[in-house]
Amino acid sequence: MVLGVVGFAGFNLLTSLALAHAAPQQIALFVATTPVITQLVRWARDGVRPKPLLLALSLVALLGVGLVITRGSLAGLGQFGLGGLMMIGAVVGWGIYTHGASRFGTWSPLRFTTLTALAGTAAMLTASIGADAVGWQHAPAVADVVAVAPQLAYATIGGAVIDPAAVSVR
């Protein structure tokens, strides 16, 4: 599914790449703008303009993120750089994904998440294999994977298995 590629693969790949070009704190600030960006995606895709007060508050929120990233000086907007641009792309991709979910109202959240996550995972694996083949990255050694196995297990079981299952039973 295209939404899985745009949402899961786009968000995760761009976020990982952005971390090489920006501080994790900046990346987290961009992620915090997801609700604002999603309403702008809705406006762009469906023509549903946010109410004036909501739009004004959203702009204030975006300005606040900009001020935090630039440490209070709008002259420092150049600090966004490549990492910031990648994160804007990542957040827009996730906004498209979450907005697109509304078009599958007859599907359960578990079905939608599973199918789109599978498509996104396939896209990420394809991108990783391709990047490895051309020398942009190299697959980790088995020892490196074993060293972070507990963290991988936590993220996989907690974030990808237990959390979606909890959502589906609510």
C-alpha positions as CSV (number, residue, x, y, z in Angstrom):
1,M,0.0,0.0,0.0
2,V,1.2,3.4,-0.9
3,L,0.2,4.9,2.5
4,G,2.5,2.3,4.2
5,V,5.4,3.3,2.0
6,V,4.8,7.1,2.5
7,G,4.0,6.8,6.2
8,F,6.1,4.0,7.7
9,A,9.0,3.9,5.2
10,G,9.1,7.6,4.5
11,F,8.9,8.7,8.1
12,N,11.4,6.1,9.4
13,L,14.0,6.4,6.6
14,L,13.9,10.2,6.6
15,T,14.1,10.4,10.4
16,S,17.1,8.0,10.5
17,L,18.8,10.1,7.8
18,A,18.0,13.4,9.5
19,L,19.6,12.2,12.7
20,A,22.9,12.3,10.9
21,H,22.4,16.0,10.1
22,A,20.6,17.4,13.1
23,A,20.6,17.0,16.9
24,P,18.0,14.5,18.3
25,Q,16.4,17.4,20.2
26,Q,15.6,19.2,16.9
27,I,14.3,16.0,15.4
28,A,12.0,15.6,18.4
29,L,10.7,19.1,17.9
30,F,9.8,18.4,14.3
31,V,7.9,15.3,15.3
32,A,5.9,17.3,17.8
33,T,4.6,19.3,14.9
34,T,2.8,16.3,13.4
35,P,-0.8,17.3,14.5
36,V,-0.3,20.8,12.9
37,I,1.2,19.4,9.7
38,T,-1.6,16.8,9.5
39,Q,-4.3,19.5,9.6
40,L,-2.4,21.3,6.8
41,V,-2.3,18.0,4.8
42,R,-6.1,17.7,5.3
43,W,-6.5,21.3,4.0
44,A,-4.3,20.5,1.0
45,R,-5.9,17.2,0.2
46,D,-9.6,17.8,1.1
47,G,-9.9,21.5,1.0
48,V,-11.0,21.6,4.6
49,R,-9.6,24.8,5.9
50,P,-8.8,24.9,9.6
51,K,-10.9,27.5,11.6
52,P,-9.1,30.8,11.8
53,L,-8.3,30.4,15.5
54,L,-6.9,26.9,15.0
55,L,-4.8,28.1,12.1
56,A,-3.5,31.1,14.0
57,L,-2.6,28.8,17.0
58,S,-0.9,26.3,14.7
59,L,1.2,29.1,13.2
60,V,2.2,30.2,16.7
61,A,3.2,26.6,17.5
62,L,5.3,26.4,14.3
63,L,6.9,29.7,15.1
64,G,7.6,28.4,18.7
65,V,9.3,25.3,17.3
66,G,11.4,27.6,15.0
67,L,12.4,29.8,17.9
68,V,13.4,26.8,20.0
69,I,15.5,25.3,17.2
70,T,17.2,28.6,16.5
71,R,17.6,29.4,20.2
72,G,15.4,32.5,20.0
73,S,16.8,34.1,16.9
74,L,14.9,33.9,13.7
75,A,18.1,34.9,12.0
76,G,19.2,31.4,12.8
77,L,16.7,29.8,10.5
78,G,19.6,28.4,8.5
79,Q,20.2,26.0,11.3
80,F,17.4,23.9,10.0
81,G,19.7,22.6,7.3
82,L,19.4,19.2,5.6
83,G,18.3,17.4,8.7
84,G,15.4,19.8,9.3
85,L,14.3,19.5,5.7
86,M,14.3,15.7,5.9
87,M,12.3,15.9,9.1
88,I,9.7,18.2,7.4
89,G,9.4,15.5,4.7
90,A,9.1,12.8,7.3
91,V,6.4,14.6,9.2
92,V,4.5,15.4,6.0
93,G,4.7,11.7,5.1
94,W,3.3,10.7,8.4
95,G,0.6,13.4,8.1
96,I,-0.4,11.9,4.7
97,Y,-0.4,8.4,6.3
98,T,-2.6,9.4,9.3
99,H,-5.0,11.4,7.1
100,G,-5.2,8.6,4.6
101,A,-6.3,6.2,7.2
102,S,-9.7,7.9,7.3
103,R,-10.3,6.6,3.8
104,F,-10.3,3.0,5.1
105,G,-13.1,3.5,7.7
106,T,-14.4,0.0,7.2
107,W,-11.1,-1.6,8.1
108,S,-10.2,-2.3,11.7
109,P,-7.2,-0.3,13.1
110,L,-5.3,-3.5,13.4
111,R,-5.9,-4.5,9.8
112,F,-4.9,-1.0,8.5
113,T,-1.8,-0.8,10.6
114,T,-0.7,-4.4,9.8
115,L,-1.1,-4.0,6.0
116,T,0.5,-0.6,5.8
117,A,3.3,-1.6,8.1
118,L,4.1,-4.6,6.0
119,A,4.2,-2.4,2.9
120,G,6.4,0.1,4.7
121,T,8.7,-2.6,6.0
122,A,9.1,-4.1,2.5
123,A,10.0,-0.6,1.1
124,M,12.5,0.0,3.9
125,L,14.1,-3.4,3.3
126,T,14.3,-2.7,-0.4
127,A,15.9,0.7,0.2
128,S,18.4,-0.8,2.7
129,I,19.4,-3.6,0.3
130,G,19.7,-1.1,-2.5
131,A,21.8,1.3,-0.4
132,D,24.0,-1.6,0.7
133,A,24.4,-2.7,-2.9
134,V,25.7,0.7,-4.1
135,G,27.9,1.2,-1.0
136,W,25.9,4.0,0.7
137,Q,25.6,1.8,3.9
138,H,26.7,-1.6,5.1
139,A,24.6,-4.2,6.9
140,P,25.6,-4.5,10.5
141,A,27.7,-7.4,11.7
142,V,25.9,-10.2,13.6
143,A,27.8,-9.2,16.7
144,D,26.4,-5.7,16.4
145,V,22.9,-6.9,16.2
146,V,23.4,-9.3,19.1
147,A,24.7,-6.4,21.2
148,V,21.5,-4.4,20.8
149,A,19.1,-7.4,20.8
150,P,17.4,-6.4,24.1
151,Q,16.7,-2.9,22.7
152,L,15.4,-4.4,19.4
153,A,13.2,-6.8,21.3
154,Y,11.8,-4.0,23.4
155,A,11.0,-1.8,20.4
156,T,9.6,-4.7,18.3
157,I,7.5,-6.4,21.0
158,G,6.4,-3.2,22.8
159,G,6.0,-0.9,19.9
160,A,5.0,-3.2,17.1
161,V,3.2,-6.1,18.7
162,I,1.7,-5.1,22.1
163,D,0.7,-1.4,21.3
164,P,-1.3,-2.1,18.1
165,A,-3.0,-5.1,19.8
166,A,-4.0,-2.8,22.7
167,V,-5.4,-0.3,20.2
168,S,-7.5,-3.0,18.5
169,V,-9.2,-4.1,21.7
170,R,-10.3,-0.7,22.9
